[in-house]
Amino acid sequence: MERKFNKQKKYHIKTGDMVLVIAGDEKGKKGKVIKMLTEKDRAIVEGLNIVKRHVKPSATNPQGGIVEKEAGIHISNLMLIDPKTGEPTRTGRRRNDKGKLQRYSKKTNEFIQ
């Protein structure tokens, strides 16, 4: 008999988190995570990794042309910024008072909301 497991991956960052880019062209820059691309292990960070896309004219965009937008950054190149201290930190998972798994900062040893 085949066992069924939860195939959903757990990530150290979520939508809405402030992150620091630790590798690549945008290294050292900070931004807010707009969207998680879970199937590719990437995150779209506000104002970072800007690329140009050529867009055909359409009903919504009759002019067409070249549009600049954010592209994904691999999550291994991102580090969470602790909301309380404002410094980058590693994260772990631990059960809180109610018995639910929750992220915590390994630097301050406090839960991250």
N, CA, C and O atoms as CSV, one atom per row, in Angstrom:
chain,resi,resn,atom,element,x,y,z
A,1,MET,N,N,0.841,-1.186,0.000
A,1,MET,CA,C,0.000,0.000,0.000
A,1,MET,C,C,0.885,1.248,0.000
A,1,MET,O,O,1.879,1.314,0.723
A,2,GLU,N,N,0.521,2.214,-0.800
A,2,GLU,CA,C,1.312,3.441,-0.938
A,2,GLU,C,C,0.889,4.466,0.105
A,2,GLU,O,O,-0.299,4.726,0.292
A,3,ARG,N,N,1.872,5.041,0.778
A,3,ARG,CA,C,1.580,6.072,1.769
A,3,ARG,C,C,1.409,7.411,1.083
A,3,ARG,O,O,2.049,7.694,0.071
A,4,LYS,N,N,0.545,8.222,1.642
A,4,LYS,CA,C,0.326,9.562,1.113
A,4,LYS,C,C,0.904,10.561,2.098
A,4,LYS,O,O,0.511,10.599,3.263
A,5,PHE,N,N,1.823,11.354,1.632
A,5,PHE,CA,C,2.454,12.371,2.457
A,5,PHE,C,C,2.058,13.754,1.954
A,5,PHE,O,O,1.637,13.923,0.809
A,6,ASN,N,N,2.202,14.727,2.827
A,6,ASN,CA,C,1.971,16.112,2.448
A,6,ASN,C,C,3.159,16.564,1.599
A,6,ASN,O,O,4.262,16.716,2.124
A,7,LYS,N,N,2.957,16.779,0.313
A,7,LYS,CA,C,4.033,17.123,-0.608
A,7,LYS,C,C,4.383,18.611,-0.582
A,7,LYS,O,O,5.344,19.033,-1.226
A,8,GLN,N,N,3.607,19.407,0.159
A,8,GLN,CA,C,3.843,20.843,0.194
A,8,GLN,C,C,5.140,21.154,0.930
A,8,GLN,O,O,5.339,20.717,2.063
A,9,LYS,N,N,6.027,21.917,0.276
A,9,LYS,CA,C,7.302,22.279,0.887
A,9,LYS,C,C,7.104,23.378,1.915
A,9,LYS,O,O,6.166,24.170,1.835
A,10,LYS,N,N,8.016,23.407,2.888
A,10,LYS,CA,C,8.015,24.458,3.899
A,10,LYS,C,C,9.163,25.411,3.589
A,10,LYS,O,O,10.302,24.982,3.401
A,11,TYR,N,N,8.865,26.678,3.537
A,11,TYR,CA,C,9.871,27.683,3.207
A,11,TYR,C,C,10.181,28.550,4.417
A,11,TYR,O,O,9.352,28.694,5.315
A,12,HIS,N,N,11.389,29.130,4.436
A,12,HIS,CA,C,11.785,29.990,5.543
A,12,HIS,C,C,11.275,31.417,5.383
A,12,HIS,O,O,11.401,32.227,6.301
A,13,ILE,N,N,10.698,31.729,4.217
A,13,ILE,CA,C,10.112,33.065,3.998
A,13,ILE,C,C,8.676,32.905,3.514
A,13,ILE,O,O,8.298,31.866,2.972
A,14,LYS,N,N,7.886,33.953,3.719
A,14,LYS,CA,C,6.488,33.965,3.296
A,14,LYS,C,C,6.203,35.287,2.592
A,14,LYS,O,O,7.010,36.215,2.634
A,15,THR,N,N,5.049,35.355,1.948
A,15,THR,CA,C,4.611,36.596,1.325
A,15,THR,C,C,4.448,37.665,2.409
A,15,THR,O,O,3.846,37.410,3.452
A,16,GLY,N,N,4.982,38.846,2.160
A,16,GLY,CA,C,4.892,39.949,3.120
A,16,GLY,C,C,6.122,40.121,3.989
A,16,GLY,O,O,6.245,41.131,4.682
A,17,ASP,N,N,7.044,39.152,3.970
A,17,ASP,CA,C,8.269,39.252,4.772
A,17,ASP,C,C,9.254,40.239,4.146
A,17,ASP,O,O,9.294,40.406,2.927
A,18,MET,N,N,10.045,40.887,4.997
A,18,MET,CA,C,11.174,41.685,4.526
A,18,MET,C,C,12.370,40.751,4.432
A,18,MET,O,O,12.660,40.000,5.363
A,19,VAL,N,N,13.065,40.805,3.290
A,19,VAL,CA,C,14.198,39.904,3.073
A,19,VAL,C,C,15.419,40.680,2.608
A,19,VAL,O,O,15.310,41.793,2.093
A,20,LEU,N,N,16.584,40.071,2.800
A,20,LEU,CA,C,17.858,40.592,2.339
A,20,LEU,C,C,18.382,39.635,1.284
A,20,LEU,O,O,18.370,38.421,1.490
A,21,VAL,N,N,18.846,40.167,0.146
A,21,VAL,CA,C,19.422,39.320,-0.897
A,21,VAL,C,C,20.881,39.084,-0.528
A,21,VAL,O,O,21.640,40.033,-0.332
A,22,ILE,N,N,21.277,37.793,-0.432
A,22,ILE,CA,C,22.625,37.461,0.026
A,22,ILE,C,C,23.533,36.986,-1.098
A,22,ILE,O,O,24.714,36.730,-0.868
A,23,ALA,N,N,22.992,36.861,-2.331
A,23,ALA,CA,C,23.817,36.427,-3.461
A,23,ALA,C,C,23.206,36.941,-4.758
A,23,ALA,O,O,22.002,37.184,-4.838
A,24,GLY,N,N,24.046,37.103,-5.764
A,24,GLY,CA,C,23.573,37.534,-7.081
A,24,GLY,C,C,23.801,39.009,-7.330
A,24,GLY,O,O,24.485,39.688,-6.563
A,25,ASP,N,N,23.210,39.501,-8.430
A,25,ASP,CA,C,23.393,40.893,-8.840
A,25,ASP,C,C,22.805,41.881,-7.838
A,25,ASP,O,O,23.304,42.999,-7.713
A,26,GLU,N,N,21.764,41.491,-7.131
A,26,GLU,CA,C,21.076,42.385,-6.194
A,26,GLU,C,C,21.578,42.219,-4.757
A,26,GLU,O,O,20.904,42.633,-3.814
A,27,LYS,N,N,22.758,41.616,-4.588
A,27,LYS,CA,C,23.302,41.312,-3.258
A,27,LYS,C,C,23.365,42.555,-2.373
A,27,LYS,O,O,23.826,43.613,-2.799
A,28,GLY,N,N,22.892,42.408,-1.130
A,28,GLY,CA,C,22.930,43.503,-0.169
A,28,GLY,C,C,21.682,44.358,-0.144
A,28,GLY,O,O,21.541,45.206,0.737
A,29,LYS,N,N,20.777,44.164,-1.079
A,29,LYS,CA,C,19.555,44.969,-1.136
A,29,LYS,C,C,18.444,44.300,-0.348
A,29,LYS,O,O,18.408,43.078,-0.203
A,30,LYS,N,N,17.522,45.141,0.166
A,30,LYS,CA,C,16.393,44.651,0.956
A,30,LYS,C,C,15.092,44.936,0.211
A,30,LYS,O,O,15.006,45.876,-0.579
A,31,GLY,N,N,14.095,44.118,0.473
A,31,GLY,CA,C,12.789,44.328,-0.132
A,31,GLY,C,C,11.736,43.445,0.497
A,31,GLY,O,O,12.037,42.561,1.299
A,32,LYS,N,N,10.487,43.699,0.118
A,32,LYS,CA,C,9.350,42.960,0.646
A,32,LYS,C,C,8.929,41.897,-0.365
A,32,LYS,O,O,8.869,42.174,-1.563
A,33,VAL,N,N,8.637,40.685,0.104
A,33,VAL,CA,C,8.218,39.593,-0.774
A,33,VAL,C,C,6.781,39.856,-1.212
A,33,VAL,O,O,5.875,39.954,-0.384
A,34,ILE,N,N,6.583,39.970,-2.536
A,34,ILE,CA,C,5.264,40.216,-3.093
A,34,ILE,C,C,4.528,38.905,-3.326
A,34,ILE,O,O,3.339,38.781,-3.032
A,35,LYS,N,N,5.265,37.922,-3.865
A,35,LYS,CA,C,4.629,36.671,-4.259
A,35,LYS,C,C,5.641,35.542,-4.168
A,35,LYS,O,O,6.826,35.740,-4.437
A,36,MET,N,N,5.172,34.353,-3.786
A,36,MET,CA,C,5.998,33.159,-3.760
A,36,MET,C,C,5.652,32.291,-4.971
A,36,MET,O,O,4.482,32.011,-5.229
A,37,LEU,N,N,6.683,31.869,-5.710
A,37,LEU,CA,C,6.508,30.952,-6.835
A,37,LEU,C,C,6.974,29.577,-6.356
A,37,LEU,O,O,8.123,29.198,-6.585
A,38,THR,N,N,6.091,28.831,-5.693
A,38,THR,CA,C,6.467,27.605,-5.007
A,38,THR,C,C,6.904,26.500,-5.962
A,38,THR,O,O,7.742,25.675,-5.595
A,39,GLU,N,N,6.362,26.462,-7.168
A,39,GLU,CA,C,6.734,25.390,-8.098
A,39,GLU,C,C,8.166,25.531,-8.611
A,39,GLU,O,O,8.760,24.558,-9.076
A,40,LYS,N,N,8.721,26.745,-8.526
A,40,LYS,CA,C,10.097,26.988,-8.973
A,40,LYS,C,C,11.036,27.374,-7.828
A,40,LYS,O,O,12.195,27.705,-8.075
A,41,ASP,N,N,10.557,27.338,-6.582
A,41,ASP,CA,C,11.338,27.728,-5.395
A,41,ASP,C,C,11.890,29.144,-5.527
A,41,ASP,O,O,13.056,29.393,-5.222
A,42,ARG,N,N,11.061,30.054,-5.975
A,42,ARG,CA,C,11.469,31.441,-6.165
A,42,ARG,C,C,10.494,32.388,-5.476
A,42,ARG,O,O,9.362,32.020,-5.161
A,43,ALA,N,N,10.955,33.611,-5.250
A,43,ALA,CA,C,10.110,34.649,-4.668
A,43,ALA,C,C,10.280,35.918,-5.488
A,43,ALA,O,O,11.374,36.214,-5.969
A,44,ILE,N,N,9.194,36.666,-5.645
A,44,ILE,CA,C,9.263,37.963,-6.318
A,44,ILE,C,C,9.354,39.023,-5.226
A,44,ILE,O,O,8.468,39.133,-4.378
A,45,VAL,N,N,10.436,39.801,-5.258
A,45,VAL,CA,C,10.705,40.807,-4.234
A,45,VAL,C,C,10.477,42.189,-4.844
A,45,VAL,O,O,10.932,42.475,-5.951
A,46,GLU,N,N,9.775,43.029,-4.112
A,46,GLU,CA,C,9.385,44.354,-4.578
A,46,GLU,C,C,10.605,45.222,-4.914
A,46,GLU,O,O,11.449,45.471,-4.053
A,47,GLY,N,N,10.692,45.675,-6.158
A,47,GLY,CA,C,11.742,46.588,-6.588
A,47,GLY,C,C,13.089,45.956,-6.899
A,47,GLY,O,O,14.038,46.676,-7.208
A,48,LEU,N,N,13.206,44.629,-6.828
A,48,LEU,CA,C,14.480,43.962,-7.082
A,48,LEU,C,C,14.383,43.025,-8.280
A,48,LEU,O,O,13.305,42.534,-8.616
A,49,ASN,N,N,15.531,42.785,-8.922
A,49,ASN,CA,C,15.633,41.885,-10.080
A,49,ASN,C,C,14.681,42.325,-11.202
A,49,ASN,O,O,13.879,41.536,-11.701
A,50,ILE,N,N,14.791,43.596,-11.583
A,50,ILE,CA,C,13.931,44.165,-12.620
A,50,ILE,C,C,14.395,43.679,-13.996
A,50,ILE,O,O,15.580,43.745,-14.322
A,51,VAL,N,N,13.436,43.187,-14.802
A,51,VAL,CA,C,13.718,42.740,-16.165
A,51,VAL,C,C,12.786,43.472,-17.123
A,51,VAL,O,O,11.733,43.972,-16.727
A,52,LYS,N,N,13.191,43.526,-18.395
A,52,LYS,CA,C,12.364,44.168,-19.420
A,52,LYS,C,C,11.668,43.095,-20.240
A,52,LYS,O,O,12.295,42.123,-20.661
A,53,ARG,N,N,10.366,43.271,-20.469
A,53,ARG,CA,C,9.577,42.336,-21.257
A,53,ARG,C,C,8.928,43.077,-22.414
A,53,ARG,O,O,8.379,44.164,-22.233
A,54,HIS,N,N,8.989,42.490,-23.601
A,54,HIS,CA,C,8.328,43.062,-24.767
A,54,HIS,C,C,6.893,42.565,-24.785
A,54,HIS,O,O,6.643,41.360,-24.790
A,55,VAL,N,N,5.937,43.515,-24.795
A,55,VAL,CA,C,4.519,43.177,-24.703
A,55,VAL,C,C,3.821,43.543,-26.005
A,55,VAL,O,O,3.972,44.652,-26.518
A,56,LYS,N,N,3.054,42.592,-26.529
A,56,LYS,CA,C,2.268,42.847,-27.740
A,56,LYS,C,C,1.096,43.759,-27.410
A,56,LYS,O,O,0.601,43.739,-26.283
A,57,PRO,N,N,0.645,44.555,-28.366
A,57,PRO,CA,C,-0.562,45.349,-28.124
A,57,PRO,C,C,-1.767,44.425,-27.893
A,57,PRO,O,O,-1.934,43.419,-28.581
A,58,SER,N,N,-2.595,44.787,-26.915
A,58,SER,CA,C,-3.789,44.005,-26.611
A,58,SER,C,C,-4.899,44.962,-26.200
A,58,SER,O,O,-4.709,46.179,-26.223
A,59,ALA,N,N,-6.043,44.428,-25.829
A,59,ALA,CA,C,-7.169,45.265,-25.424
A,59,ALA,C,C,-6.844,46.032,-24.141
A,59,ALA,O,O,-7.215,47.198,-24.001
A,60,THR,N,N,-6.156,45.382,-23.213
A,60,THR,CA,C,-5.812,46.055,-21.955
A,60,THR,C,C,-4.638,47.015,-22.122
A,60,THR,O,O,-4.555,48.023,-21.420
A,61,ASN,N,N,-3.719,46.704,-23.061
A,61,ASN,CA,C,-2.556,47.542,-23.316
A,61,ASN,C,C,-2.460,47.799,-24.822
A,61,ASN,O,O,-1.690,47.131,-25.513
A,62,PRO,N,N,-3.243,48.772,-25.343
A,62,PRO,CA,C,-3.290,48.975,-26.802
A,62,PRO,C,C,-1.974,49.467,-27.406
A,62,PRO,O,O,-1.727,49.283,-28.597
A,63,GLN,N,N,-1.132,50.094,-26.581
A,63,GLN,CA,C,0.127,50.620,-27.091
A,63,GLN,C,C,1.180,49.522,-27.253
A,63,GLN,O,O,1.962,49.536,-28.204
A,64,GLY,N,N,1.191,48.561,-26.301
A,64,GLY,CA,C,2.251,47.543,-26.317
A,64,GLY,C,C,3.554,48.168,-25.860
A,64,GLY,O,O,3.544,49.157,-25.127
A,65,GLY,N,N,4.683,47.600,-26.286
A,65,GLY,CA,C,5.980,48.180,-25.971
A,65,GLY,C,C,6.770,47.363,-24.977
A,65,GLY,O,O,6.529,46.169,-24.801
A,66,ILE,N,N,7.724,48.025,-24.322
A,66,ILE,CA,C,8.624,47.364,-23.376
A,66,ILE,C,C,8.188,47.710,-21.955
A,66,ILE,O,O,8.051,48.881,-21.601
A,67,VAL,N,N,7.972,46.672,-21.149
A,67,VAL,CA,C,7.510,46.839,-19.772
A,67,VAL,C,C,8.582,46.310,-18.827
A,67,VAL,O,O,9.151,45.243,-19.058
A,68,GLU,N,N,8.856,47.067,-17.754
A,68,GLU,CA,C,9.798,46.608,-16.738
A,68,GLU,C,C,9.016,46.024,-15.574
A,68,GLU,O,O,8.067,46.636,-15.084
A,69,LYS,N,N,9.423,44.822,-15.125
A,69,LYS,CA,C,8.764,44.211,-13.975
A,69,LYS,C,C,9.753,43.347,-13.203
A,69,LYS,O,O,10.849,43.047,-13.677
A,70,GLU,N,N,9.334,42.952,-11.993
A,70,GLU,CA,C,10.199,42.147,-11.136
A,70,GLU,C,C,10.191,40.693,-11.594
A,70,GLU,O,O,9.149,40.158,-11.971
A,71,ALA,N,N,11.360,40.061,-11.560
A,71,ALA,CA,C,11.474,38.633,-11.846
A,71,ALA,C,C,11.776,37.912,-10.540
A,71,ALA,O,O,12.114,38.541,-9.537
A,72,GLY,N,N,11.654,36.608,-10.557
A,72,GLY,CA,C,11.850,35.816,-9.344
A,72,GLY,C,C,13.311,35.705,-8.943
A,72,GLY,O,O,14.207,35.746,-9.786
A,73,ILE,N,N,13.536,35.565,-7.642
A,73,ILE,CA,C,14.864,35.320,-7.071
A,73,ILE,C,C,14.762,34.004,-6.313
A,73,ILE,O,O,13.806,33.796,-5.566
A,74,HIS,N,N,15.731,33.113,-6.492
A,74,HIS,CA,C,15.684,31.829,-5.809
A,74,HIS,C,C,15.735,32.029,-4.299
A,74,HIS,O,O,16.480,32.873,-3.803
A,75,ILE,N,N,14.939,31.248,-3.573
A,75,ILE,CA,C,14.825,31.482,-2.126
A,75,ILE,C,C,16.114,31.194,-1.367
A,75,ILE,O,O,16.291,31.667,-0.244
A,76,SER,N,N,17.025,30.415,-1.978
A,76,SER,CA,C,18.305,30.172,-1.310
A,76,SER,C,C,19.165,31.435,-1.289
A,76,SER,O,O,20.127,31.511,-0.524
A,77,ASN,N,N,18.835,32.417,-2.110
A,77,ASN,CA,C,19.576,33.675,-2.163
A,77,ASN,C,C,18.930,34.760,-1.302
A,77,ASN,O,O,19.352,35.915,-1.348
A,78,LEU,N,N,17.913,34.400,-0.520
A,78,LEU,CA,C,17.202,35.354,0.318
A,78,LEU,C,C,17.343,34.970,1.782
A,78,LEU,O,O,17.366,33.789,2.129
A,79,MET,N,N,17.439,35.992,2.640
A,79,MET,CA,C,17.519,35.762,4.079
A,79,MET,C,C,16.489,36.662,4.757
A,79,MET,O,O,16.392,37.851,4.456
A,80,LEU,N,N,15.734,36.082,5.665
A,80,LEU,CA,C,14.688,36.811,6.365
A,80,LEU,C,C,15.277,37.880,7.270
A,80,LEU,O,O,16.288,37.650,7.934
A,81,ILE,N,N,14.646,39.050,7.299
A,81,ILE,CA,C,15.026,40.117,8.223
A,81,ILE,C,C,14.067,40.045,9.405
A,81,ILE,O,O,12.850,40.128,9.233
A,82,ASP,N,N,14.615,39.891,10.591
A,82,ASP,CA,C,13.800,39.780,11.805
A,82,ASP,C,C,13.010,41.072,11.996
A,82,ASP,O,O,13.603,42.148,12.060
A,83,PRO,N,N,11.674,40.986,12.089
A,83,PRO,CA,C,10.869,42.215,12.209
A,83,PRO,C,C,11.149,43.000,13.489
A,83,PRO,O,O,10.961,44.216,13.512
A,84,LYS,N,N,11.595,42.332,14.555
A,84,LYS,CA,C,11.813,43.025,15.828
A,84,LYS,C,C,13.153,43.746,15.873
A,84,LYS,O,O,13.230,44.881,16.343
A,85,THR,N,N,14.227,43.085,15.381
A,85,THR,CA,C,15.555,43.689,15.465
A,85,THR,C,C,15.975,44.391,14.179
A,85,THR,O,O,16.822,45.283,14.214
A,86,GLY,N,N,15.396,44.003,13.049
A,86,GLY,CA,C,15.772,44.597,11.772
A,86,GLY,C,C,17.049,44.024,11.189
A,86,GLY,O,O,17.603,44.585,10.243
A,87,GLU,N,N,17.530,42.905,11.740
A,87,GLU,CA,C,18.753,42.264,11.243
A,87,GLU,C,C,18.418,40.941,10.569
A,87,GLU,O,O,17.430,40.298,10.923
A,88,PRO,N,N,19.237,40.527,9.596
A,88,PRO,CA,C,18.992,39.229,8.962
A,88,PRO,C,C,19.212,38.089,9.954
A,88,PRO,O,O,20.099,38.154,10.804
A,89,THR,N,N,18.393,37.045,9.833
A,89,THR,CA,C,18.463,35.934,10.757
A,89,THR,C,C,18.114,34.628,10.068
A,89,THR,O,O,17.375,34.613,9.083
A,90,ARG,N,N,18.646,33.536,10.588
A,90,ARG,CA,C,18.220,32.218,10.153
A,90,ARG,C,C,16.931,31.891,10.899
A,90,ARG,O,O,16.646,32.455,11.955
A,91,THR,N,N,16.159,30.969,10.328
A,91,THR,CA,C,14.900,30.611,10.966
A,91,THR,C,C,14.836,29.121,11.233
A,91,THR,O,O,15.525,28.324,10.596
A,92,GLY,N,N,14.006,28.769,12.177
A,92,GLY,CA,C,13.731,27.379,12.490
A,92,GLY,C,C,12.245,27.235,12.743
A,92,GLY,O,O,11.495,28.207,12.662
A,93,ARG,N,N,11.818,26.006,13.054
A,93,ARG,CA,C,10.415,25.749,13.369
A,93,ARG,C,C,10.344,25.098,14.738
A,93,ARG,O,O,11.110,24.193,15.069
A,94,ARG,N,N,9.388,25.597,15.528
A,94,ARG,CA,C,9.227,25.105,16.884
A,94,ARG,C,C,7.759,25.229,17.268
A,94,ARG,O,O,7.046,26.086,16.744
A,95,ARG,N,N,7.316,24.389,18.165
A,95,ARG,CA,C,5.918,24.451,18.615
A,95,ARG,C,C,5.748,25.613,19.600
A,95,ARG,O,O,6.562,25.816,20.501
A,96,ASN,N,N,4.658,26.371,19.394
A,96,ASN,CA,C,4.378,27.492,20.295
A,96,ASN,C,C,3.541,27.007,21.485
A,96,ASN,O,O,3.383,25.801,21.673
A,97,ASP,N,N,3.010,27.923,22.280
A,97,ASP,CA,C,2.246,27.571,23.482
A,97,ASP,C,C,1.005,26.745,23.154
A,97,ASP,O,O,0.594,25.895,23.944
A,98,LYS,N,N,0.417,26.992,22.000
A,98,LYS,CA,C,-0.813,26.298,21.605
A,98,LYS,C,C,-0.534,24.977,20.891
A,98,LYS,O,O,-1.467,24.280,20.493
A,99,GLY,N,N,0.756,24.624,20.726
A,99,GLY,CA,C,1.115,23.357,20.098
A,99,GLY,C,C,1.221,23.404,18.586
A,99,GLY,O,O,1.350,22.366,17.938
A,100,LYS,N,N,1.166,24.610,18.018
A,100,LYS,CA,C,1.256,24.757,16.563
A,100,LYS,C,C,2.697,25.070,16.155
A,100,LYS,O,O,3.386,25.827,16.839
A,101,LEU,N,N,3.156,24.484,15.032
A,101,LEU,CA,C,4.501,24.788,14.532
A,101,LEU,C,C,4.551,26.220,14.045
A,101,LEU,O,O,3.668,26.666,13.314
A,102,GLN,N,N,5.583,26.938,14.449
A,102,GLN,CA,C,5.716,28.341,14.078
A,102,GLN,C,C,7.184,28.656,13.840
A,102,GLN,O,O,8.061,28.052,14.457
A,103,ARG,N,N,7.452,29.598,12.950
A,103,ARG,CA,C,8.836,30.004,12.677
A,103,ARG,C,C,9.384,30.797,13.861
A,103,ARG,O,O,8.654,31.523,14.535
A,104,TYR,N,N,10.691,30.640,14.097
A,104,TYR,CA,C,11.334,31.454,15.118
A,104,TYR,C,C,12.709,31.889,14.627
A,104,TYR,O,O,13.323,31.232,13.787
A,105,SER,N,N,13.174,33.004,15.164
A,105,SER,CA,C,14.473,33.553,14.817
A,105,SER,C,C,15.544,32.836,15.624
A,105,SER,O,O,15.451,32.759,16.849
A,106,LYS,N,N,16.563,32.309,14.943
A,106,LYS,CA,C,17.631,31.618,15.650
A,106,LYS,C,C,18.591,32.604,16.315
A,106,LYS,O,O,19.375,32.218,17.182
A,107,LYS,N,N,18.530,33.885,15.909
A,107,LYS,CA,C,19.399,34.891,16.501
A,107,LYS,C,C,18.843,35.366,17.849
A,107,LYS,O,O,19.575,35.459,18.835
A,108,THR,N,N,17.527,35.669,17.878
A,108,THR,CA,C,16.909,36.174,19.106
A,108,THR,C,C,16.136,35.105,19.857
A,108,THR,O,O,15.748,35.321,21.005
A,109,ASN,N,N,15.902,33.946,19.228
A,109,ASN,CA,C,15.168,32.822,19.820
A,109,ASN,C,C,13.715,33.184,20.118
A,109,ASN,O,O,13.118,32.630,21.041
A,110,GLU,N,N,13.136,34.120,19.336
A,110,GLU,CA,C,11.746,34.530,19.521
A,110,GLU,C,C,10.939,34.148,18.295
A,110,GLU,O,O,11.480,34.023,17.196
A,111,PHE,N,N,9.622,33.960,18.492
A,111,PHE,CA,C,8.740,33.591,17.394
A,111,PHE,C,C,8.564,34.750,16.421
A,111,PHE,O,O,8.582,35.917,16.815
A,112,ILE,N,N,8.394,34.412,15.140
A,112,ILE,CA,C,8.160,35.395,14.082
A,112,ILE,C,C,6.695,35.318,13.684
A,112,ILE,O,O,6.191,34.247,13.347
A,113,GLN,N,N,6.025,36.439,13.722
A,113,GLN,CA,C,4.584,36.461,13.396
A,113,GLN,C,C,4.358,36.471,11.910
A,113,GLN,O,O,3.213,36.489,11.459
